[in-house]
Amino acid sequence: MSEAYKSGPWYVADLGEQHFLETNHRYGIEYDGGTCQVAKVEGMGDEALATARLIAAARDLLAACQAAMEHVIELESAWVTGALHERDDKGGTRSNRNTDVREQLRTAIAAATERGEG
């Protein structure tokens, strides 16, 4: 993860109805115990909350995509060298890596689509 990003983890904060009435922003994306803010999301309804969750999950989504890309490159290399066959009865590191990457992707996607408020 690049050092250029705000430190994490990021989470969705409900800024409250009064804040919305004053600024048109109901949700914020915060970090560092709420003392710092990454962004505010305009609006108040389900769409605003979904957008806030997606922004809050951005760091995890990027890390999951990067891990998936590394894995795809490993698989491509294994196919080229003949190390990867259509069926591997050994259940070795390739199977374990698939499980790890799948779980990382599942967690990141859940953070972007489910209730992941801090």
C-alpha positions in Angstrom: 0.0 0.0 0.0 1.4 3.4 -1.0 2.5 5.7 1.8 0.6 8.5 0.0 -2.8 7.3 1.4 -4.2 8.5 4.7 -3.4 6.1 7.5 -6.1 3.5 8.2 -8.3 1.8 8.8 -11.0 4.0 7.4 -14.6 3.7 8.6 -18.1 5.2 8.0 -19.2 7.8 10.5 -22.8 8.9 10.8 -22.4 12.7 11.2 -26.0 13.1 12.2 -29.2 14.7 10.9 -28.3 18.2 12.2 -25.0 18.1 10.3 -26.9 17.0 7.2 -29.3 19.9 7.5 -26.4 22.3 7.8 -24.1 20.8 5.2 -26.0 18.2 3.1 -23.4 15.6 4.3 -24.8 12.8 6.5 -21.9 10.4 6.3 -18.1 10.9 6.6 -15.2 8.5 6.1 -12.9 8.9 9.1 -9.8 7.4 10.6 -7.6 7.8 13.7 -10.4 7.4 16.1 -12.6 10.0 14.4 -10.1 12.8 14.8 -9.3 12.9 11.0 -11.6 12.8 8.0 -10.9 11.4 4.5 -14.1 12.5 2.9 -17.8 13.5 3.3 -20.6 12.0 1.2 -23.3 14.2 0.0 -26.9 13.1 0.7 -28.6 11.1 3.4 -30.3 7.9 2.1 -29.3 4.4 1.2 -27.2 5.6 -1.8 -25.2 8.0 0.3 -24.5 5.2 2.9 -23.5 2.7 0.1 -21.2 5.3 -1.4 -19.6 6.0 2.1 -19.1 2.2 2.6 -17.4 1.9 -0.8 -15.0 4.8 -0.1 -14.2 3.4 3.4 -13.4 0.0 1.9 -11.1 1.5 -0.9 -7.8 0.7 0.8 -8.9 -2.9 1.5 -10.3 -3.3 -2.0 -7.0 -2.1 -3.5 -5.0 -4.5 -1.4 -7.3 -7.4 -2.4 -7.0 -6.5 -6.0 -3.2 -6.3 -5.8 -3.1 -9.7 -4.1 -5.4 -11.2 -6.7 -3.2 -9.8 -9.5 -0.1 -11.3 -7.9 -1.8 -14.6 -7.7 -3.0 -14.4 -11.3 0.6 -13.7 -12.4 1.8 -16.7 -10.4 -0.8 -18.9 -12.0 0.1 -17.7 -15.5 3.7 -18.5 -14.9 2.8 -21.9 -13.5 0.8 -22.7 -16.7 3.6 -21.6 -18.9 6.3 -23.7 -17.1 3.9 -26.7 -16.9 4.0 -26.7 -13.1 0.2 -26.2 -13.0 -2.0 -29.0 -14.3 -5.7 -29.2 -14.8 -6.0 -31.3 -11.7 -3.7 -31.3 -8.6 -4.5 -34.0 -6.1 -1.8 -32.7 -3.7 -3.8 -29.6 -2.4 -0.5 -27.8 -2.0 0.3 -24.2 -1.7 -1.6 -23.3 -4.9 -4.9 -24.4 -3.2 -4.0 -22.6 0.0 -3.2 -19.4 -1.9 -6.5 -19.5 -3.7 -8.3 -19.8 -0.4 -6.3 -16.8 1.1 -7.0 -14.6 -1.9 -10.6 -15.5 -2.0 -11.0 -14.7 1.7 -9.3 -11.3 1.3 -11.5 -10.4 -1.7 -14.6 -11.6 0.2 -13.7 -9.4 3.3 -13.1 -6.4 1.1 -16.2 -6.8 -0.9 -18.3 -7.2 2.3 -16.8 -4.1 3.8 -17.9 -2.2 0.7 -21.4 -3.6 0.6 -22.5 -4.5 4.1 -22.7 -2.6 7.4 -19.1 -1.9 8.1 -19.4 1.2 10.2 -16.7 1.7 12.9 
